[in-house]
């Protein structure tokens, strides 16, 4: 039996919906128009060269969702897909998950990713009953780092040369948030 798709209305302009095959073309278009910007921080951009590549990714994350391993959503703002947010596969034995996200450059500055992350954190703690949410961000990516800082995460350290970004390694900040901290600060 298939799981019901994820849906969360955040406010009157913003909602999260499970990524669907029908979103492949719009997501690919957004990636393609933001390719130089996104490539600064995301190691998978060069592997997404066609709608078929995006469709293959969507099918993978849809399968992970059905197996209760992940959630991947399109971030919709005023009827348009603006980016995505997802859980990397859930670590069920340790009751923790990492959130990954990206947003088209033209949609930044509206608080969309902070709201989307807040909704994903609520879901992780309240629905999935996880104990910890983590976010990793490149040390040079100030916009991405501002999100966990804004949401009350604790900076847990820097993982040196943790990600290969096309022709060089980048260090990643590790941020963590515990369920007890989230409830206390809400």
Secondary structure, 3 states (H helix, E strand, C coil): CCCCCCEEECCCCEEEEECCHHHHHHHHHHHHHCHHHHHCCCCCHHHCCCHHHHHHHHHHHHHHHHCCCCCEEEEEECCEEEEEEEECCCECCCCEEEEEEEECHHHCCCCHHHHHHHHHHHHHHHHCCCCEEEEEEECCCHHHHHHHHHCCCEEEEEEEEEEECCCCEEEEEEEEEEHHHHHHHC
